[in-house]
Amino acid sequence: MALKPLIAANWKMNGNRELVSTVTEAVASLSSAVDVLVCPPATLLPAFKVQRNFALGGQDVSAAQAGAYTGQLSVALLKEASASYCLVGHSERRQYQFESDSLIAQKVAAAIAGGITPVLCIGETLAERQQEKTEQVLAKQLAAVYASQPELLSKSVIAYEPIWAIGTGESATPEQAQLTHAFIRAELSRYDAEAATQLRILYGGSVNAANSAALFAQPDINGALVGGASLKPDEFVQICLSAKD
Ligand SMILES: O=C(CO)COP(=O)(O)O
């Protein structure tokens, strides 16, 4: 893991002001050897202290800049709430909000145009893996964003989250994840070879303090996007510590 690791917390629709305080305190002890990102529900962003040793992110962003888009949050609104990253295309949004690849591509472009870093989430379902369609699915998800906008790659982070591993307790094995991450990097090098070597590819899906070190030992795994375990401050810190090499 030669690139500086990025450990990202996705609180999803969980957490409260108390968790903001306990996570802020727990993460305060970490050195700068690892980049840490916390993506709480957007309403909690202002509850974080201005001075902290980690970045904040939204869990989604609008493709539009402003206007009549009830319930959406623009890049500018996220930035005003101190976010410097946002998740884009999480599988839960693809599933429950019916987000399409083309909308996701617009969101990645909007985030970068507005000056925040998108964490583009991609991943296959269990059925797709069983049918050996993983590479095909990932290639399509990546192509939708970068084939026509390769310049976006150098400003992106990718999170590979196999849907069958999310919230199931069944993480991909380090070998499985490494093979897929290497595929993703190779695929991205078709769009921008230089950016593909510098890009951080995070793994997500049942990451915990017991399996994180083995995942981070893989050469193409540059960090993690952590769901459930990120709601436990001590465990989240353990995961961050296991990313230091
Ligand atoms: O979806 C995820 C992070 O975005 C992963 O969630 P879990 O870590 O709870 O499996």
The ligand as a Gaussian input file, in Angstrom:
#p B3LYP/6-31G(d) Opt

LIG

0 1
 O      -21.396000       0.142000       2.741000
 C      -20.400000       0.193000       3.411000
 C      -19.635000       1.441000       3.551000
 O      -20.031000       2.380000       2.623000
 C      -19.903000      -0.999000       4.143000
 O      -20.733000      -1.217000       5.229000
 P      -20.298000      -2.317000       6.327000
 O      -18.893000      -1.951000       6.753000
 O      -21.302000      -2.135000       7.429000
 O      -20.354000      -3.635000       5.650000

